[in-house]
């Protein structure tokens, strides 16, 4: 599923369709308001308000005349307010009595729902009242407010204000949409910029550069692929550098082995000839001296053989191997040679590996021998197998003193030995064998308190053809 494409489509829709719909809705709504607030509409509203005012006034006059007629005809009984008791008169009656009017009509009651006719009889006031179907006071107030509103609209040109508000709202929607588009574009393009910067740094030679993945789409998968490629490239480069270093040491080893071997043979022959020609009187001393020389020559020959083995490129014949069986076999073989050490196996259900059997045996033998020397009498050694990403891991741990920082820094370098009788080539040869098998050897934290080594070998797959890297 193309998530980046779908995200871009959503961004486009959000940046165009949403503000467009909002603009159309605002335009339609404000057009109705503008039509309602137009000059002609305002004039019609004012004319209607004036007409209603005149109609209300005419109705009031007609109702007043009808009430006066009914009062004169005796159809309506008056309520009489005697001049002797003005303190109990309503306010409207006192106000009428104090005026110079002889009669008055007024709308009273709830919002003017009753019409009252006041007339003077001497100092007394008679009040005739009748209900009317229209609340005259409320109608009058509404007409007044409508007239004031129409006059306000005419004086302040609200139609222009509505148009300005429309422009501001539309601009606000489009600006907000533009801001959202810029923000989303930055969110989408930022990982691409980081990936581009990472590629530039890698091209400049920084193989340790990595880009942090923050999303799960095409760009995120590209970043993951970049990191995987960077891991592989860094690992391959380190292996190539190490193999190049070994190649340089191999040249020195071959030359040294050849020169030492050429010197050892005549020395041995000469010493043996001297022993054969010497007198019997001092023969015991000569035999002792000769034996010392021969022993030292044999020691030098062992070193020459070690250098020769280190300098030789062994043939590599990869085949599917069961590492669990190989580890158990090596431990069983060395258990008899080191009965003072306690061996333990922790095997997992791992697939077969594609490697050279002799090379793997040599690797395991070297690591287990080193572990036995480090653990010492009563020590413990643990051999385990597991799957580490796409490779099978074989680990060897010992209960010895562990590795110092100095030892870790030059552990796999040739001619560096931290054992009393070591040649300094065992781990170099073991790592070279692992690299030739398509794997590697790394130092890990020891589980038994001492040193720990992990051998990584490629998993055998259908149709897999090993291509050993010889640098």
PAVEXKE-267866 format. One record per residue (C-alpha): x, y, z; residue in one letter. Coordinates in steps of 0.02 Angstrom, whole numbers, padded with zeros to 5 digits, always signed. Layout:
<pts>
@px=X	py=Y	pz=Z	r=a
...
</pts>
This chain:
<pts>
@px=+00000	py=+00000	pz=+00000	r=x
@px=+00072	py=+00168	pz=-00055	r=x
@px=+00053	py=+00267	pz=+00106	r=x
@px=+00154	py=+00416	pz=+00047	r=x
@px=+00044	py=+00434	pz=-00107	r=x
@px=-00115	py=+00423	pz=-00002	r=x
@px=-00046	py=+00550	pz=+00120	r=x
@px=-00007	py=+00672	pz=-00020	r=x
@px=-00183	py=+00650	pz=-00088	r=x
@px=-00257	py=+00687	pz=+00083	r=x
@px=-00147	py=+00841	pz=+00099	r=x
@px=-00204	py=+00903	pz=-00071	r=x
@px=-00387	py=+00875	pz=-00027	r=x
@px=-00367	py=+00959	pz=+00142	r=x
@px=-00277	py=+01107	pz=+00065	r=x
@px=-00400	py=+01137	pz=-00078	r=x
@px=-00569	py=+01056	pz=-00055	r=x
@px=-00598	py=+01102	pz=+00128	r=x
@px=-00567	py=+01290	pz=+00109	r=x
@px=-00662	py=+01289	pz=-00056	r=x
@px=-00816	py=+01212	pz=+00026	r=x
@px=-00801	py=+01333	pz=+00172	r=x
@px=-00787	py=+01480	pz=+00052	r=x
@px=-00940	py=+01426	pz=-00048	r=x
@px=-01042	py=+01405	pz=+00112	r=x
@px=-00990	py=+01576	pz=+00178	r=x
@px=-01025	py=+01656	pz=+00009	r=x
@px=-01201	py=+01583	pz=+00001	r=x
@px=-01240	py=+01632	pz=+00180	r=x
@px=-01173	py=+01808	pz=+00166	r=x
@px=-01259	py=+01836	pz=-00002	r=x
@px=-01425	py=+01806	pz=+00085	r=x
@px=-01377	py=+01929	pz=+00221	r=x
@px=-01320	py=+02055	pz=+00090	r=x
@px=-01483	py=+02038	pz=-00003	r=x
@px=-01578	py=+02064	pz=+00159	r=x
@px=-01472	py=+02217	pz=+00199	r=x
@px=-01480	py=+02292	pz=+00024	r=x
@px=-01543	py=+02471	pz=-00006	r=x
@px=-01708	py=+02416	pz=-00085	r=x
@px=-01740	py=+02291	pz=+00054	r=x
@px=-01703	py=+02421	pz=+00185	r=x
@px=-01819	py=+02547	pz=+00101	r=x
@px=-01958	py=+02418	pz=+00092	r=x
@px=-01932	py=+02374	pz=+00275	r=x
@px=-01941	py=+02557	pz=+00325	r=x
@px=-02098	py=+02585	pz=+00218	r=x
@px=-02179	py=+02430	pz=+00294	r=x
@px=-02138	py=+02492	pz=+00469	r=x
@px=-02215	py=+02662	pz=+00431	r=x
@px=-02369	py=+02581	pz=+00357	r=x
@px=-02389	py=+02470	pz=+00510	r=x
@px=-02372	py=+02624	pz=+00620	r=x
@px=-02510	py=+02714	pz=+00526	r=x
@px=-02619	py=+02558	pz=+00529	r=x
@px=-02594	py=+02538	pz=+00716	r=x
@px=-02637	py=+02721	pz=+00744	r=x
@px=-02796	py=+02706	pz=+00638	r=x
@px=-02847	py=+02550	pz=+00730	r=x
@px=-02821	py=+02640	pz=+00896	r=x
@px=-02931	py=+02784	pz=+00839	r=x
@px=-03069	py=+02667	pz=+00779	r=x
@px=-03066	py=+02568	pz=+00940	r=x
@px=-03070	py=+02731	pz=+01041	r=x
@px=-03222	py=+02797	pz=+00947	r=x
@px=-03312	py=+02631	pz=+00967	r=x
@px=-03278	py=+02629	pz=+01155	r=x
@px=-03340	py=+02810	pz=+01171	r=x
@px=-03499	py=+02767	pz=+01075	r=x
@px=-03533	py=+02617	pz=+01185	r=x
@px=-03500	py=+02721	pz=+01341	r=x
@px=-03622	py=+02858	pz=+01287	r=x
@px=-03750	py=+02725	pz=+01243	r=x
@px=-03733	py=+02649	pz=+01416	r=x
@px=-03668	py=+02482	pz=+01349	r=x
@px=-03513	py=+02491	pz=+01457	r=x
@px=-03520	py=+02522	pz=+01644	r=x
@px=-03393	py=+02649	pz=+01705	r=x
@px=-03280	py=+02635	pz=+01856	r=x
@px=-03302	py=+02797	pz=+01956	r=x
@px=-03161	py=+02881	pz=+02051	r=x
@px=-03235	py=+03005	pz=+02178	r=x
@px=-03144	py=+03169	pz=+02205	r=x
@px=-03157	py=+03143	pz=+02394	r=x
@px=-03034	py=+02994	pz=+02390	r=x
@px=-02890	py=+03038	pz=+02267	r=x
@px=-02762	py=+02939	pz=+02370	r=x
@px=-02832	py=+02774	pz=+02301	r=x
@px=-02835	py=+02831	pz=+02120	r=x
@px=-02719	py=+02742	pz=+01996	r=x
@px=-02574	py=+02844	pz=+01931	r=x
@px=-02651	py=+02861	pz=+01758	r=x
@px=-02813	py=+02930	pz=+01835	r=x
@px=-02721	py=+03056	pz=+01944	r=x
@px=-02620	py=+03112	pz=+01794	r=x
@px=-02779	py=+03134	pz=+01690	r=x
@px=-02868	py=+03230	pz=+01830	r=x
@px=-02723	py=+03349	pz=+01845	r=x
@px=-02719	py=+03383	pz=+01658	r=x
@px=-02830	py=+03505	pz=+01568	r=x
@px=-02906	py=+03370	pz=+01459	r=x
@px=-03091	py=+03328	pz=+01468	r=x
@px=-03069	py=+03152	pz=+01402	r=x
@px=-02924	py=+03033	pz=+01360	r=x
@px=-02898	py=+02866	pz=+01275	r=x
@px=-02751	py=+02754	pz=+01323	r=x
@px=-02696	py=+02574	pz=+01304	r=x
@px=-02672	py=+02489	pz=+01472	r=x
@px=-02651	py=+02313	pz=+01539	r=x
@px=-02526	py=+02180	pz=+01482	r=x
@px=-02431	py=+02263	pz=+01338	r=x
@px=-02583	py=+02372	pz=+01296	r=x
@px=-02712	py=+02232	pz=+01279	r=x
@px=-02853	py=+02343	pz=+01351	r=x
@px=-02917	py=+02512	pz=+01293	r=x
@px=-02969	py=+02636	pz=+01428	r=x
@px=-03080	py=+02791	pz=+01404	r=x
@px=-03066	py=+02923	pz=+01542	r=x
@px=-03192	py=+03066	pz=+01556	r=x
@px=-03221	py=+03201	pz=+01689	r=x
@px=-03387	py=+03227	pz=+01777	r=x
@px=-03357	py=+03378	pz=+01883	r=x
@px=-03216	py=+03333	pz=+02001	r=x
@px=-03249	py=+03147	pz=+01981	r=x
@px=-03168	py=+03038	pz=+01846	r=x
@px=-03259	py=+02898	pz=+01758	r=x
@px=-03159	py=+02760	pz=+01673	r=x
@px=-03230	py=+02649	pz=+01535	r=x
@px=-03124	py=+02499	pz=+01481	r=x
@px=-03135	py=+02368	pz=+01343	r=x
@px=-03025	py=+02223	pz=+01290	r=x
@px=-02942	py=+02232	pz=+01117	r=x
@px=-02868	py=+02085	pz=+01020	r=x
@px=-02704	py=+02175	pz=+00981	r=x
@px=-02569	py=+02219	pz=+01108	r=x
@px=-02549	py=+02398	pz=+01048	r=x
@px=-02402	py=+02441	pz=+01159	r=x
@px=-02300	py=+02291	pz=+01100	r=x
@px=-02344	py=+02326	pz=+00918	r=x
@px=-02291	py=+02505	pz=+00941	r=x
@px=-02126	py=+02454	pz=+01020	r=x
@px=-02087	py=+02328	pz=+00881	r=x
@px=-02127	py=+02455	pz=+00747	r=x
@px=-02012	py=+02579	pz=+00834	r=x
@px=-01869	py=+02454	pz=+00843	r=x
@px=-01891	py=+02403	pz=+00662	r=x
@px=-01885	py=+02584	pz=+00608	r=x
@px=-01729	py=+02617	pz=+00711	r=x
@px=-01643	py=+02462	pz=+00640	r=x
@px=-01685	py=+02512	pz=+00462	r=x
@px=-01621	py=+02687	pz=+00493	r=x
@px=-01460	py=+02616	pz=+00570	r=x
@px=-01432	py=+02502	pz=+00419	r=x
@px=-01458	py=+02648	pz=+00300	r=x
@px=-01340	py=+02762	pz=+00394	r=x
@px=-01198	py=+02637	pz=+00422	r=x
@px=-01200	py=+02541	pz=+00254	r=x
@px=-01200	py=+02365	pz=+00331	r=x
@px=-01196	py=+02287	pz=+00159	r=x
@px=-01019	py=+02349	pz=+00135	r=x
@px=-00973	py=+02283	pz=+00308	r=x
@px=-01041	py=+02111	pz=+00262	r=x
@px=-00936	py=+02108	pz=+00102	r=x
@px=-00780	py=+02156	pz=+00199	r=x
@px=-00816	py=+02020	pz=+00328	r=x
@px=-00836	py=+01895	pz=+00184	r=x
@px=-00666	py=+01941	pz=+00112	r=x
@px=-00582	py=+01927	pz=+00282	r=x
@px=-00661	py=+01757	pz=+00318	r=x
@px=-00617	py=+01688	pz=+00147	r=x
@px=-00438	py=+01751	pz=+00162	r=x
@px=-00425	py=+01675	pz=+00336	r=x
@px=-00482	py=+01504	pz=+00273	r=x
@px=-00358	py=+01504	pz=+00129	r=x
@px=-00215	py=+01567	pz=+00237	r=x
@px=-00252	py=+01432	pz=+00367	r=x
@px=-00255	py=+01304	pz=+00226	r=x
@px=-00088	py=+01369	pz=+00160	r=x
@px=-00013	py=+01358	pz=+00335	r=x
@px=-00075	py=+01179	pz=+00353	r=x
@px=-00005	py=+01136	pz=+00183	r=x
@px=+00166	py=+01209	pz=+00227	r=x
@px=+00167	py=+01115	pz=+00393	r=x
@px=+00120	py=+00948	pz=+00314	r=x
@px=+00244	py=+00974	pz=+00172	r=x
@px=+00380	py=+01003	pz=+00301	r=x
@px=+00327	py=+00846	pz=+00396	r=x
@px=+00334	py=+00744	pz=+00235	r=x
@px=+00495	py=+00816	pz=+00166	r=x
@px=+00596	py=+00821	pz=+00328	r=x
@px=+00635	py=+00632	pz=+00330	r=x
@px=+00687	py=+00645	pz=+00147	r=x
@px=+00807	py=+00787	pz=+00191	r=x
@px=+00878	py=+00684	pz=+00335	r=x
@px=+00901	py=+00535	pz=+00220	r=x
@px=+00986	py=+00645	pz=+00089	r=x
@px=+01102	py=+00718	pz=+00221	r=x
@px=+01143	py=+00542	pz=+00282	r=x
@px=+01186	py=+00487	pz=+00104	r=x
@px=+01298	py=+00639	pz=+00083	r=x
@px=+01390	py=+00603	pz=+00246	r=x
@px=+01412	py=+00421	pz=+00197	r=x
@px=+01478	py=+00473	pz=+00026	r=x
@px=+01603	py=+00584	pz=+00119	r=x
@px=+01669	py=+00431	pz=+00211	r=x
@px=+01570	py=+00428	pz=+00374	r=x
@px=+01512	py=+00247	pz=+00380	r=x
@px=+01445	py=+00266	pz=+00558	r=x
@px=+01306	py=+00386	pz=+00504	r=x
@px=+01128	py=+00324	pz=+00535	r=x
@px=+00959	py=+00404	pz=+00507	r=x
@px=+00827	py=+00382	pz=+00643	r=x
@px=+00666	py=+00311	pz=+00567	r=x
@px=+00510	py=+00401	pz=+00629	r=x
@px=+00373	py=+00338	pz=+00513	r=x
@px=+00310	py=+00179	pz=+00431	r=x
@px=+00285	py=+00224	pz=+00248	r=x
@px=+00391	py=+00223	pz=+00090	r=x
@px=+00510	py=+00353	pz=+00159	r=x
@px=+00522	py=+00261	pz=+00325	r=x
@px=+00561	py=+00098	pz=+00234	r=x
@px=+00692	py=+00189	pz=+00129	r=x
@px=+00774	py=+00251	pz=+00290	r=x
@px=+00772	py=+00074	pz=+00361	r=x
@px=+00850	py=+00009	pz=+00200	r=x
@px=+00983	py=+00147	pz=+00211	r=x
@px=+01025	py=+00099	pz=+00390	r=x
@px=+01035	py=-00085	pz=+00344	r=x
@px=+01147	py=-00042	pz=+00196	r=x
@px=+01256	py=+00066	pz=+00309	r=x
@px=+01272	py=-00076	pz=+00435	r=x
@px=+01320	py=-00199	pz=+00299	r=x
@px=+01441	py=-00078	pz=+00218	r=x
@px=+01525	py=-00036	pz=+00383	r=x
@px=+01538	py=-00220	pz=+00430	r=x
@px=+01606	py=-00265	pz=+00258	r=x
@px=+01730	py=-00121	pz=+00262	r=x
@px=+01794	py=-00172	pz=+00433	r=x
@px=+01815	py=-00350	pz=+00372	r=x
@px=+01908	py=-00293	pz=+00217	r=x
@px=+02023	py=-00183	pz=+00320	r=x
@px=+02058	py=-00326	pz=+00438	r=x
@px=+02092	py=-00447	pz=+00294	r=x
@px=+02207	py=-00319	pz=+00214	r=x
@px=+02302	py=-00305	pz=+00376	r=x
@px=+02312	py=-00495	pz=+00385	r=x
@px=+02375	py=-00499	pz=+00207	r=x
@px=+02516	py=-00380	pz=+00253	r=x
@px=+02559	py=-00487	pz=+00404	r=x
@px=+02553	py=-00643	pz=+00296	r=x
@px=+02685	py=-00572	pz=+00181	r=x
@px=+02797	py=-00538	pz=+00331	r=x
@px=+02758	py=-00710	pz=+00404	r=x
@px=+02802	py=-00800	pz=+00242	r=x
@px=+02966	py=-00706	pz=+00227	r=x
@px=+03010	py=-00734	pz=+00410	r=x
@px=+02965	py=-00919	pz=+00403	r=x
@px=+03070	py=-00943	pz=+00246	r=x
@px=+03222	py=-00855	pz=+00317	r=x
@px=+03214	py=-00942	pz=+00487	r=x
@px=+03188	py=-01112	pz=+00406	r=x
@px=+03338	py=-01087	pz=+00294	r=x
@px=+03445	py=-01051	pz=+00448	r=x
@px=+03378	py=-01191	pz=+00558	r=x
@px=+03422	py=-01335	pz=+00443	r=x
@px=+03611	py=-01304	pz=+00433	r=x
@px=+03616	py=-01266	pz=+00620	r=x
@px=+03537	py=-01434	pz=+00660	r=x
@px=+03651	py=-01528	pz=+00541	r=x
@px=+03807	py=-01441	pz=+00606	r=x
@px=+03766	py=-01477	pz=+00788	r=x
@px=+03733	py=-01660	pz=+00750	r=x
@px=+03899	py=-01670	pz=+00654	r=x
@px=+03991	py=-01591	pz=+00801	r=x
@px=+03917	py=-01720	pz=+00918	r=x
@px=+03970	py=-01863	pz=+00804	r=x
@px=+04151	py=-01806	pz=+00793	r=x
@px=+04180	py=-01759	pz=+00976	r=x
@px=+04287	py=-01865	pz=+01095	r=x
@px=+04205	py=-01987	pz=+01212	r=x
@px=+04282	py=-01901	pz=+01364	r=x
@px=+04171	py=-01749	pz=+01355	r=x
@px=+04028	py=-01833	pz=+01265	r=x
@px=+03904	py=-01813	pz=+01409	r=x
@px=+03929	py=-01625	pz=+01412	r=x
@px=+03918	py=-01616	pz=+01224	r=x
@px=+03758	py=-01718	pz=+01222	r=x
@px=+03680	py=-01602	pz=+01351	r=x
@px=+03730	py=-01446	pz=+01255	r=x
@px=+03675	py=-01522	pz=+01092	r=x
@px=+03505	py=-01569	pz=+01165	r=x
@px=+03479	py=-01390	pz=+01224	r=x
@px=+03517	py=-01324	pz=+01051	r=x
@px=+03404	py=-01454	pz=+00969	r=x
@px=+03260	py=-01411	pz=+01088	r=x
@px=+03274	py=-01226	pz=+01047	r=x
@px=+03280	py=-01269	pz=+00862	r=x
@px=+03121	py=-01371	pz=+00880	r=x
@px=+03039	py=-01224	pz=+00970	r=x
@px=+03087	py=-01111	pz=+00825	r=x
@px=+03021	py=-01240	pz=+00703	r=x
@px=+02852	py=-01240	pz=+00793	r=x
@px=+02846	py=-01053	pz=+00777	r=x
@px=+02892	py=-01066	pz=+00593	r=x
@px=+02751	py=-01190	pz=+00566	r=x
@px=+02631	py=-01070	pz=+00655	r=x
@px=+02688	py=-00928	pz=+00542	r=x
@px=+02669	py=-01041	pz=+00390	r=x
@px=+02493	py=-01089	pz=+00442	r=x
@px=+02450	py=-00905	pz=+00468	r=x
@px=+02523	py=-00855	pz=+00300	r=x
@px=+02436	py=-00994	pz=+00203	r=x
@px=+02267	py=-00965	pz=+00120	r=x
@px=+02172	py=-01125	pz=+00163	r=x
@px=+02050	py=-01197	pz=+00036	r=x
@px=+01871	py=-01159	pz=+00081	r=x
@px=+01737	py=-01291	pz=+00048	r=x
@px=+01573	py=-01228	pz=+00121	r=x
@px=+01436	py=-01354	pz=+00158	r=x
@px=+01282	py=-01362	pz=+00272	r=x
@px=+01340	py=-01395	pz=+00450	r=x
@px=+01254	py=-01437	pz=+00614	r=x
@px=+01340	py=-01320	pz=+00736	r=x
@px=+01262	py=-01404	pz=+00888	r=x
@px=+01346	py=-01569	pz=+00842	r=x
@px=+01512	py=-01484	pz=+00805	r=x
@px=+01512	py=-01391	pz=+00971	r=x
@px=+01470	py=-01550	pz=+01069	r=x
@px=+01606	py=-01645	pz=+00975	r=x
@px=+01741	py=-01513	pz=+01012	r=x
@px=+01691	py=-01504	pz=+01196	r=x
@px=+01695	py=-01694	pz=+01212	r=x
@px=+01868	py=-01696	pz=+01132	r=x
@px=+01939	py=-01562	pz=+01247	r=x
@px=+01855	py=-01626	pz=+01405	r=x
@px=+01980	py=-01770	pz=+01411	r=x
@px=+02126	py=-01651	pz=+01382	r=x
@px=+02068	py=-01533	pz=+01521	r=x
@px=+01984	py=-01640	pz=+01654	r=x
@px=+02011	py=-01502	pz=+01783	r=x
@px=+01886	py=-01391	pz=+01691	r=x
@px=+01696	py=-01408	pz=+01702	r=x
@px=+01613	py=-01395	pz=+01529	r=x
@px=+01431	py=-01350	pz=+01502	r=x
@px=+01324	py=-01343	pz=+01343	r=x
@px=+01170	py=-01237	pz=+01312	r=x
@px=+01104	py=-01278	pz=+01140	r=x
@px=+00958	py=-01197	pz=+01049	r=x
@px=+00859	py=-01262	pz=+00901	r=x
@px=+00961	py=-01172	pz=+00767	r=x
@px=+00964	py=-01201	pz=+00579	r=x
@px=+01113	py=-01268	pz=+00487	r=x
@px=+01251	py=-01150	pz=+00434	r=x
@px=+01346	py=-01140	pz=+00270	r=x
@px=+01532	py=-01148	pz=+00312	r=x
@px=+01691	py=-01251	pz=+00295	r=x
@px=+01689	py=-01390	pz=+00425	r=x
@px=+01878	py=-01391	pz=+00454	r=x
@px=+01883	py=-01204	pz=+00476	r=x
@px=+01739	py=-01207	pz=+00602	r=x
@px=+01822	py=-01347	pz=+00698	r=x
@px=+01983	py=-01247	pz=+00705	r=x
@px=+01888	py=-01094	pz=+00768	r=x
@px=+01800	py=-01190	pz=+00906	r=x
@px=+01958	py=-01282	pz=+00958	r=x
@px=+02054	py=-01120	pz=+00974	r=x
@px=+01918	py=-01033	pz=+01075	r=x
@px=+01891	py=-01183	pz=+01190	r=x
@px=+02079	py=-01206	pz=+01218	r=x
@px=+02098	py=-01021	pz=+01261	r=x
@px=+01948	py=-01033	pz=+01378	r=x
@px=+02023	py=-01185	pz=+01466	r=x
@px=+02190	py=-01095	pz=+01491	r=x
@px=+02099	py=-00941	pz=+01559	r=x
@px=+01980	py=-01038	pz=+01673	r=x
@px=+02119	py=-01143	pz=+01753	r=x
@px=+02096	py=-01282	pz=+01880	r=x
@px=+01916	py=-01293	pz=+01941	r=x
@px=+01857	py=-01166	pz=+01813	r=x
@px=+01700	py=-01172	pz=+01707	r=x
@px=+01670	py=-01157	pz=+01519	r=x
@px=+01501	py=-01128	pz=+01437	r=x
@px=+01466	py=-01162	pz=+01254	r=x
@px=+01299	py=-01105	pz=+01182	r=x
@px=+01210	py=-01081	pz=+01016	r=x
@px=+01073	py=-00961	pz=+00964	r=x
@px=+01005	py=-00864	pz=+00815	r=x
@px=+01069	py=-00684	pz=+00801	r=x
@px=+00966	py=-00592	pz=+00668	r=x
@px=+01003	py=-00686	pz=+00506	r=x
@px=+01152	py=-00783	pz=+00570	r=x
@px=+01188	py=-00924	pz=+00692	r=x
@px=+01289	py=-00876	pz=+00844	r=x
@px=+01407	py=-00994	pz=+00937	r=x
@px=+01468	py=-00923	pz=+01103	r=x
@px=+01610	py=-00980	pz=+01217	r=x
@px=+01620	py=-00910	pz=+01395	r=x
@px=+01746	py=-00945	pz=+01531	r=x
@px=+01760	py=-00907	pz=+01717	r=x
@px=+01936	py=-00837	pz=+01702	r=x
@px=+01997	py=-00661	pz=+01744	r=x
@px=+01924	py=-00586	pz=+01585	r=x
@px=+02004	py=-00468	pz=+01460	r=x
@px=+02091	py=-00304	pz=+01500	r=x
@px=+02065	py=-00148	pz=+01396	r=x
@px=+02238	py=-00173	pz=+01321	r=x
@px=+02195	py=-00351	pz=+01272	r=x
@px=+02029	py=-00298	pz=+01193	r=x
@px=+02114	py=-00163	pz=+01089	r=x
@px=+02234	py=-00283	pz=+01001	r=x
@px=+02151	py=-00452	pz=+01031	r=x
@px=+02143	py=-00508	pz=+00848	r=x
@px=+02308	py=-00431	pz=+00793	r=x
@px=+02445	py=-00556	pz=+00741	r=x
@px=+02602	py=-00584	pz=+00847	r=x
@px=+02515	py=-00515	pz=+01002	r=x
@px=+02499	py=-00647	pz=+01137	r=x
@px=+02438	py=-00630	pz=+01315	r=x
@px=+02475	py=-00811	pz=+01360	r=x
@px=+02638	py=-00876	pz=+01430	r=x
@px=+02670	py=-00998	pz=+01288	r=x
@px=+02561	py=-00920	pz=+01155	r=x
@px=+02616	py=-00878	pz=+00978	r=x
@px=+02496	py=-00731	pz=+00962	r=x
@px=+02419	py=-00802	pz=+00802	r=x
@px=+02276	py=-00914	pz=+00863	r=x
@px=+02138	py=-00783	pz=+00871	r=x
@px=+02199	py=-00701	pz=+00710	r=x
@px=+02189	py=-00868	pz=+00620	r=x
@px=+02018	py=-00905	pz=+00699	r=x
@px=+01945	py=-00737	pz=+00645	r=x
@px=+02018	py=-00756	pz=+00471	r=x
@px=+01934	py=-00927	pz=+00459	r=x
@px=+01769	py=-00852	pz=+00516	r=x
@px=+01782	py=-00712	pz=+00387	r=x
@px=+01823	py=-00836	pz=+00249	r=x
@px=+01665	py=-00931	pz=+00300	r=x
@px=+01559	py=-00774	pz=+00278	r=x
@px=+01547	py=-00738	pz=+00465	r=x
@px=+01649	py=-00654	pz=+00601	r=x
@px=+01707	py=-00667	pz=+00783	r=x
@px=+01664	py=-00530	pz=+00908	r=x
@px=+01699	py=-00507	pz=+01092	r=x
@px=+01544	py=-00509	pz=+01206	r=x
@px=+01514	py=-00490	pz=+01392	r=x
@px=+01559	py=-00651	pz=+01480	r=x
@px=+01417	py=-00741	pz=+01567	r=x
@px=+01535	py=-00830	pz=+01690	r=x
@px=+01633	py=-00677	pz=+01744	r=x
@px=+01774	py=-00701	pz=+01620	r=x
@px=+01794	py=-00677	pz=+01433	r=x
@px=+01659	py=-00712	pz=+01304	r=x
@px=+01672	py=-00737	pz=+01116	r=x
@px=+01533	py=-00750	pz=+00987	r=x
@px=+01559	py=-00836	pz=+00819	r=x
@px=+01434	py=-00781	pz=+00686	r=x
@px=+01404	py=-00895	pz=+00536	r=x
@px=+01281	py=-00876	pz=+00390	r=x
@px=+01124	py=-00982	pz=+00388	r=x
@px=+01117	py=-01113	pz=+00251	r=x
@px=+00974	py=-01081	pz=+00129	r=x
@px=+00911	py=-01169	pz=-00026	r=x
@px=+01024	py=-01130	pz=-00172	r=x
@px=+01150	py=-01038	pz=-00062	r=x
@px=+01325	py=-01029	pz=-00132	r=x
@px=+01457	py=-00965	pz=-00011	r=x
@px=+01577	py=-00838	pz=-00080	r=x
@px=+01719	py=-00822	pz=+00045	r=x
@px=+01790	py=-00648	pz=+00059	r=x
@px=+01979	py=-00655	pz=+00041	r=x
@px=+02002	py=-00467	pz=+00047	r=x
</pts>
